[in-house]
């Protein structure tokens, strides 16, 4: 049996999506880099990922999940670089997020974006970008990440303007995984000492 299906998450499940992604990314290199070793790390992580989730909802972009018995087991966020601008509420949410996290975190976030930008610029501009994908630690090994990834590929194939999917990863263990899913490596960049990012692109399959 295939199990629970991928669903679109709405505002009513935003907190669950935030919690699931926080669990999946708690020790991820980028989050440690962005938020530093400051006190209240868990609170700051929730603030940052909560903003990312809200941004997808405000822009009407895909926020995906896999649920079972009322639990959100896995989640993914997708954006479209040439998509519509966000409403005024998004600018206010961004302002509040960086006010809460501080100028250091914002500067590190911008440095990360600057490192990724030239790598992703190699890919076609008309594409989807997989921002985050994570599985609850109690649900790993069930193929949920694969199903989310395949769903994103299907979204891209059905999108009239998308030529494929890009993503970045900062975990070298993920490199062979994405290559097995048909992604081609666009390049790599040093974000900060000890932190490297790799960019990938997967062209739509006909």
Buried (B, 14 or more C-beta within 10 A) or exposed (E): EEEBEBBEBEEEBBEBBBBBBBBBBBEBBBBBBBBBEEEEBEEBBBBBBBBBBBBBBBBEBBBBBBBEEEEBBBBBBBBBEEBEEBEEEBEEBBEEBBEEBEEEBBEBBEBBEEBBEEBBEEBEEBBBBBBBBBBBEEBBEBBBBBBBBEBBBEBBBEBEEBBBBBBBBBEEEBBEBBEEBBBBEBEBBEBEEEBBBBBBBBBBEE
